[in-house]
Amino acid sequence: MSTRSRALLLGAMAATAALTLSACGNGGTSGGGGNTNFVTGKDGIDTVAQGHRAAAPDLSGKTIDGSTLDVADYKGKVVVINVWGSWCSPCRAEAPYFASVSKEYAGKGVQFVGINTRDTSTGSAVAFEKQNGIDYPSLYDPTGKLMLRFKKGTLNPQAIPSTLVLDRQGKIAARSLAALSEENLLKMLKPVVAEK
């Protein structure tokens, strides 16, 4: 193999690795600089104490089934937002837990909402939800515009999958940048549900 061919091959491999890591990660950390008032637990879950939380941005638009949804309409409920893609292996791993917990908490003032991203059509997203028994709505965000609405320095979704828990006032209380087990999903959700 010539030096030029080897350089091209190595360059292509590096680009592929970078794209793979950015497209579907197992989480990460957030800086934001300064005093952001959030604490990262050993399980990778970031939390913010009441009184220090930032409001979630406008999260509205079309769902994967063509309906219109505005997360602000759920004010007064705890809202769990899961950013996912049908192409994402960690998203597939955590989907059964989201389906199960969303059903368990449906009558307890909790609403689950998905944000489907980077799927080029809604067909694969609809099939993903059907296969995993997910019956809560998912906004369709193929280019990631909804994720860009979050302010820097707040708990924002920076990876796929990402999960946010909004308190009853629509403020961001917790975040994970990794696929969640049922145990960790409940660890994020229960304290916010218990708040008065």
Stockholm file with secondary structure:
# STOCKHOLM 1.0

chainA/1-196         MSTRSRALLLGAMAATAALTLSACGNGGTSGGGGNTNFVTGKDGIDTVAQGHRAAAPDLSGKTIDGSTLDVADYKGKVVVINVWGSWCSPCRAEAPYFASVSKEYAGKGVQFVGINTRDTSTGSAVAFEKQNGIDYPSLYDPTGKLMLRFKKGTLNPQAIPSTLVLDRQGKIAARSLAALSEENLLKMLKPVVAEK
#=GR chainA/1-196 SS CCHHHHHHHHHHHHHHHHHHHHHSCSCCCCCCSSCCCEEECTTSEEEECTTSCCBCCCCEEEBTTSCEEEGGGGTTSEEEEEEECTTCHHHHHHHHHHHHHHHHTTTTTEEEEEEEESCSSHHHHHHHHHHHTCCSCEEEETTCTTGGGSCTTSSCCCSSSEEEEECTTSBEEEEESSCCCHHHHHHHHHHHHHCC
#=GC SS_cons         CCHHHHHHHHHHHHHHHHHHHHHSCSCCCCCCSSCCCEEECTTSEEEECTTSCCBCCCCEEEBTTSCEEEGGGGTTSEEEEEEECTTCHHHHHHHHHHHHHHHHTTTTTEEEEEEEESCSSHHHHHHHHHHHTCCSCEEEETTCTTGGGSCTTSSCCCSSSEEEEECTTSBEEEEESSCCCHHHHHHHHHHHHHCC
//
